[in-house]
Amino acid sequence: MNEESTKNFQDSLFTALNLFNNHEWYEAHDAFEEIWNSLDGDERQVIQGILQVSVSQFHLSKGNLNGATILLGEGLGRIKTRTKIDLGIDLESFCLCLEDLLRKLQYGELVNDKDKPFLKPL
């Protein structure tokens, strides 16, 4: 990437992270989809996983526990094997958070605001 492309990528990622962390799931999905379209390889897989997590949270906010659980598991699966990819996000702590949330959903445990996933910049 040239300098301008790198800055555009970083700006787009910053925007997407803020939308995600503010629980604006639909908007975060759109922002990450723009990023996803510009990537390939493992980076693309990680962003796709984050997209799936975002959609899972949208489903969860609408009470669709089954859809939320399925998409959360798929997103986690894409990210978990790629936590060393450097996108400027702490993917390891993100996966730990997702694993805990997935377990709660699978076992029908109560989920609250502190269980919502958070993307921490490195």
Buried (B, 14 or more C-beta within 10 A) or exposed (E): EEEEEEEBBEEBBEBBBBBBBEBBBEBBBBBBBEBBEBBEEBBBBBBBBBBBBBBBBBBBEEEBBEBBBBBBBBBBEBBBEBBEBEBEBBBEEBBEBBBBBBEBBEEEEEBEEEBBBEBEEE
